[in-house]
């Protein structure tokens, strides 16, 4: 097999149909899947979405586990951030904390209740099935949920400040959280496991006060749910710069340091390429090899080792490395070039810096 025959796959994890077939296991995956970390932080293109996809597969295969994935769309977040009432009177962290709690609880109950369809049930199981039926097996989307709570709270006050110290109690009432949390807790105590994966939180985020409160409310909600029961696992994915800004905006930064930071060594990055090379070999009926990188890449490009040459021209992120490997491959014509011709062709390859 020559390098020109390699299909490197899509560098966007969401669009890569074969990602899970050449996903490279990591310590990050182990720590998050085992519940030792609940906030995943990384730069754009560092592999957060790939990790989410692998975790989704992992938890979906576990017995008695109810998985939901929340990925708000750009337009949904912008609709919330541009709402006049939220911007002026209600867009506080505590408001968003309760809307996130309601959203996640309804998603859990819909997932649980849908599986119980056609089964005789009582108590919390019956409650979950009724929720699933009333929501048509899919809870309200992000904007609908916020709009519903906002409409209820506006009937009672012109702004959150009018509630004074009772603001949290009022929000719990309008969000109907006592009932929702009670039944989630009962189901978890009976052996059910709940996992929510939340990503794409930077879409539409603009570092405004309301945007930061929206995400700080989510961090608070996730912490409360995780503290309820060890069988409830909220896992959040945040861009590194967004996470840093959020910690600067809160007095409770110590609560949100349960973080898995995605970092890649050169060997780990090379292993990503090797996994894809071996995937292509299997497609062609060949077996995997230990040093797949050296099978298709020349040993050196110019005076540099090829692996160093590739990694140094990226920001040590998987997406850029895959893009660069593709650029390199597409620059070749015919058989794999010699070191001398590699050096010549490399002058026309985008660097990714």
LUMKOL-392619 format. One line per 5 residues: their letters; for each residue x, y, z of C-alpha. Coordinates in Angstrom, 2 decimals, padded with zeros to 5 digits. Example, Ala and Ser with C-alpha at 12.3 -4.5 7.8 and 13.67 -1.06 7.14 Angstrom:
2
AS	012.30/-004.50/007.80 | 013.67/-001.06/007.14
***
This chain:
353
XXXXX	000.00/000.00/000.00 | 001.29/003.45/-000.92 | 000.41/006.69/000.81 | -001.64/007.85/-002.19 | -004.07/005.00/-001.49
XXXXX	-004.81/006.10/002.09 | -008.24/007.50/002.88 | -007.60/009.55/006.02 | -011.30/009.93/006.83 | -013.11/013.13/007.69
XXXXX	-011.22/015.45/010.03 | -014.55/016.43/011.61 | -015.46/013.75/014.17 | -019.18/014.39/013.75 | -019.00/013.63/010.01
XXXXX	-016.59/010.69/010.13 | -018.60/007.50/009.64 | -015.61/005.29/010.53 | -014.27/007.24/013.52 | -015.07/004.56/016.09
XXXXX	-013.30/001.93/013.99 | -009.97/003.72/014.32 | -010.53/005.65/017.54 | -007.35/005.65/019.63 | -008.06/004.82/023.27
XXXXX	-006.49/007.20/025.74 | -006.11/007.82/029.45 | -008.60/010.67/028.99 | -011.25/008.23/027.75 | -010.59/005.90/030.68
XXXXX	-010.82/008.63/033.32 | -014.02/010.17/031.92 | -015.77/006.85/031.25 | -014.99/005.68/034.78 | -016.47/008.86/036.26
XXXXX	-013.20/010.25/037.59 | -013.56/013.40/035.47 | -016.74/015.16/034.39 | -015.56/018.26/032.51 | -013.56/017.78/029.30
XXXXX	-011.55/020.81/028.23 | -009.55/021.24/025.06 | -008.73/023.59/022.23 | -010.77/023.54/019.05 | -009.82/020.49/017.01
XXXXX	-008.21/018.70/019.96 | -010.58/015.73/019.83 | -013.42/016.63/022.20 | -016.13/015.60/019.74 | -014.32/012.36/018.94
XXXXX	-014.17/011.56/022.66 | -017.88/012.36/023.02 | -018.70/009.99/020.16 | -016.67/007.19/021.75 | -018.23/007.80/025.17
XXXXX	-021.67/007.69/023.56 | -020.90/004.24/022.16 | -019.42/003.11/025.48 | -022.38/004.12/027.63 | -024.96/002.95/025.09
XXXXX	-023.60/-000.58/025.42 | -023.90/-000.65/029.23 | -026.90/-002.37/030.72 | -029.62/-000.34/032.45 | -027.94/002.89/031.34
XXXXX	-029.94/005.78/029.92 | -027.93/008.09/027.73 | -028.91/011.47/026.37 | -026.81/013.88/024.33 | -027.38/017.64/024.39
XXXXX	-025.81/019.68/021.59 | -027.62/023.04/021.30 | -027.58/024.52/017.83 | -026.04/027.91/017.07 | -029.42/029.50/016.33
XXXXX	-030.86/028.19/019.60 | -028.11/029.76/021.67 | -028.31/033.03/019.78 | -032.09/033.12/020.29 | -031.58/032.80/024.05
XXXXX	-028.78/035.36/024.20 | -030.78/037.91/022.18 | -033.99/037.58/024.22 | -034.75/041.02/025.64 | -036.32/039.78/028.88
XXXXX	-033.37/037.51/029.59 | -030.80/040.17/028.80 | -032.45/042.77/031.01 | -034.19/041.00/033.88 | -033.80/037.22/034.05
XXXXX	-030.49/036.14/032.50 | -028.79/035.25/035.78 | -026.81/032.12/036.56 | -029.47/030.85/038.97 | -032.18/031.10/036.29
XXXXX	-030.12/029.08/033.82 | -029.18/026.58/036.51 | -032.84/025.68/036.93 | -033.60/025.60/033.21 | -030.66/023.24/032.62
XXXXX	-031.80/021.03/035.49 | -035.27/020.82/034.01 | -033.93/020.13/030.51 | -031.66/017.30/031.65 | -034.28/015.74/033.94
XXXXX	-036.91/015.73/031.20 | -034.45/014.18/028.76 | -033.59/011.44/031.27 | -037.23/010.70/032.02 | -038.20/010.65/028.34
XXXXX	-035.40/008.20/027.61 | -036.36/005.99/030.54 | -040.10/006.20/029.91 | -039.78/005.41/026.21 | -038.08/002.09/027.03
XXXXX	-040.92/001.28/029.45 | -043.55/001.56/026.73 | -046.03/-001.31/026.96 | -044.75/-002.45/030.37 | -046.95/-002.45/033.48
XXXXX	-045.45/000.04/035.88 | -046.10/002.10/038.98 | -044.40/004.85/040.93 | -041.43/006.60/039.32 | -041.48/004.27/036.33
XXXXX	-045.06/005.23/035.63 | -044.16/008.90/036.07 | -041.35/008.56/033.53 | -043.63/006.85/031.03 | -046.21/009.63/031.38
XXXXX	-043.49/012.23/030.82 | -042.32/010.39/027.70 | -045.89/010.17/026.41 | -046.64/013.83/027.10 | -043.42/014.93/025.39
XXXXX	-043.91/012.49/022.49 | -040.78/010.60/023.65 | -038.57/013.67/023.10 | -038.43/016.51/025.58 | -038.79/020.15/024.55
XXXXX	-035.75/021.62/022.89 | -033.43/024.06/024.59 | -035.25/027.24/023.55 | -038.76/025.90/024.23 | -037.77/024.84/027.74
XXXXX	-036.28/028.24/028.60 | -039.25/030.06/027.07 | -041.68/028.00/029.14 | -039.93/028.73/032.43 | -039.44/032.38/031.49
XXXXX	-043.14/032.76/030.73 | -044.11/031.27/034.09 | -041.68/033.36/036.12 | -042.63/036.61/034.33 | -046.22/036.14/035.46
XXXXX	-045.01/036.36/039.06 | -042.41/039.14/038.83 | -040.90/041.78/036.59 | -037.39/040.57/037.33 | -035.62/038.00/039.46
XXXXX	-034.61/040.59/042.02 | -038.22/040.97/043.16 | -038.09/037.48/044.71 | -035.22/038.41/047.01 | -033.98/035.45/049.04
XXXXX	-036.87/033.31/047.81 | -035.70/033.37/044.19 | -034.41/029.78/044.23 | -037.63/028.42/045.72 | -039.69/030.22/043.10
XXXXX	-037.56/028.90/040.26 | -037.80/025.35/041.58 | -041.60/025.70/041.67 | -042.03/027.05/038.14 | -039.55/024.47/036.78
XXXXX	-041.37/021.68/038.69 | -038.01/020.42/039.88 | -039.12/018.84/043.15 | -041.10/016.19/041.31 | -038.59/015.72/038.48
XXXXX	-035.58/015.36/040.77 | -037.46/013.09/043.17 | -038.34/010.59/040.45 | -034.87/010.72/038.86 | -033.42/009.96/042.29
XXXXX	-035.83/007.08/042.87 | -035.00/005.53/039.51 | -031.28/005.89/040.17 | -031.68/004.28/043.60 | -033.45/001.35/041.95
XXXXX	-030.42/000.64/039.74 | -030.85/002.87/036.70 | -027.82/004.81/035.48 | -028.17/008.17/033.78 | -025.54/009.80/031.58
XXXXX	-025.80/013.12/029.74 | -023.12/014.30/027.31 | -023.24/018.04/026.59 | -021.23/019.58/023.74 | -021.19/022.48/021.25
XXXXX	-021.58/024.99/024.07 | -019.26/027.47/022.34 | -021.62/027.81/019.36 | -023.08/031.29/019.53 | -021.16/032.07/022.74
XXXXX	-019.92/035.67/022.70 | -018.37/036.20/026.16 | -021.26/038.46/027.18 | -022.63/038.45/030.72 | -025.69/036.43/029.73
XXXXX	-023.63/033.96/027.67 | -021.33/033.30/030.63 | -024.30/032.97/033.00 | -025.84/030.43/030.63 | -022.76/028.21/030.92
XXXXX	-022.16/028.87/034.61 | -025.74/027.78/035.21 | -024.99/024.55/033.38 | -021.89/023.92/035.50 | -023.98/024.46/038.65
XXXXX	-026.75/022.17/037.41 | -024.28/019.43/036.48 | -022.68/019.64/039.90 | -026.04/019.31/041.67 | -027.06/016.30/039.59
XXXXX	-023.74/014.53/040.10 | -024.01/015.14/043.84 | -027.48/013.57/044.02 | -026.42/010.05/043.16 | -023.27/008.33/041.86
XXXXX	-025.42/006.78/039.11 | -026.05/010.20/037.55 | -023.18/011.35/035.33 | -023.28/014.73/033.56 | -020.23/015.09/031.28
XXXXX	-019.52/018.51/029.79 | -017.25/019.41/026.87 | -015.86/022.95/026.84 | -013.41/024.84/024.69 | -010.35/025.69/026.76
XXXXX	-010.55/029.47/026.40 | -014.26/029.43/027.31 | -013.55/027.35/030.43 | -010.80/029.75/031.53 | -013.10/032.76/031.17
XXXXX	-015.90/031.05/033.10 | -013.62/030.36/036.07 | -012.75/034.06/036.16 | -016.46/034.93/036.33 | -017.43/032.79/039.33
XXXXX	-016.68/032.73/043.04 | -017.00/028.94/043.02 | -014.11/028.10/040.70 | -012.90/025.40/043.11 | -016.07/023.39/042.36
XXXXX	-015.29/023.18/038.65 | -011.74/021.87/038.63 | -012.72/018.23/038.07 | -011.28/018.62/034.60 | -009.81/016.35/031.95
XXXXX	-007.57/018.48/029.75 | -006.97/016.97/026.32 | -003.29/017.02/025.44 | -001.44/015.02/022.79 | 002.17/013.87/022.72
XXXXX	003.90/013.33/019.39 | 003.70/009.55/019.77 | -000.05/009.75/020.45 | -000.59/011.92/017.38 | 001.36/009.49/015.22
XXXXX	-000.75/006.64/016.61 | -003.85/008.41/015.25 | -002.39/008.27/011.75 | -001.29/004.66/012.23 | -004.77/003.59/013.28
XXXXX	-006.14/005.04/010.06 | -003.43/003.43/007.97 | -004.22/000.02/009.50 | -007.93/000.63/008.87 | -007.12/001.10/005.20
XXXXX	-004.96/-002.02/005.20 | -007.84/-004.04/006.66 | -010.14/-002.63/003.99 | -007.75/-004.00/001.39 | -007.51/-007.39/003.09
XXXXX	-004.16/-006.87/004.80 | -003.44/-007.28/008.51 | -002.38/-004.51/010.90 | 001.29/-003.72/011.43 | 003.00/-002.22/014.48
XXXXX	004.81/000.62/012.74 | 002.24/001.50/010.12 | 003.50/005.08/009.83 | 006.81/003.94/008.32 | 005.00/001.70/005.83
XXXXX	003.54/004.64/003.88 | 005.60/007.69/004.88 | 009.27/008.19/003.97 | 011.71/008.09/006.86 | 012.75/011.70/006.36
XXXXX	011.59/014.82/004.57 | 014.58/016.96/003.83 | 016.79/016.70/006.90 | 013.93/016.10/009.38 | 012.29/012.87/010.52
XXXXX	008.89/012.75/008.88 | 006.91/012.41/012.11 | 008.65/015.48/013.55 | 008.16/017.34/010.28 | 004.41/016.67/010.26
XXXXX	003.70/017.38/013.93 | 005.79/020.56/014.02 | 003.64/022.02/011.25 | 000.47/021.67/013.30 | -000.56/022.90/016.75
XXXXX	-000.42/019.32/018.07 | -004.11/018.75/017.51 | -005.59/015.69/015.75 | -007.74/017.66/013.33 | -004.80/019.64/011.97
XXXXX	-002.59/016.56/011.75 | -005.19/014.66/009.72 | -005.70/017.69/007.48 | -001.97/018.00/006.97 | -001.55/014.28/006.25
XXXXX	-004.25/014.68/003.60 | -002.53/017.73/002.09 | 000.72/015.81/001.97 | -000.95/012.80/000.36 | -002.76/014.91/-002.23
XXXXX	000.51/016.63/-003.16 | 002.00/013.32/-004.28 | 001.56/011.93/-007.76 | 002.31/008.33/-008.60 | 004.61/006.31/-006.38
XXXXX	005.83/007.49/-003.01 | 008.63/010.06/-003.50 | 012.22/009.76/-002.40 | 013.59/011.92/000.40 | 014.88/014.41/-002.15
XXXXX	011.60/014.73/-004.02 | 009.71/014.84/-000.69 | 011.68/017.89/000.27 | 010.86/019.55/-003.03 | 007.15/018.80/-002.84
XXXXX	006.86/019.83/000.80 | 007.53/023.42/-000.20 | 004.02/023.56/-001.73 | 002.16/022.01/001.21 | 000.12/024.23/003.60
XXX	001.76/024.34/007.02 | -001.27/024.62/009.31 | 000.54/027.15/011.53
***
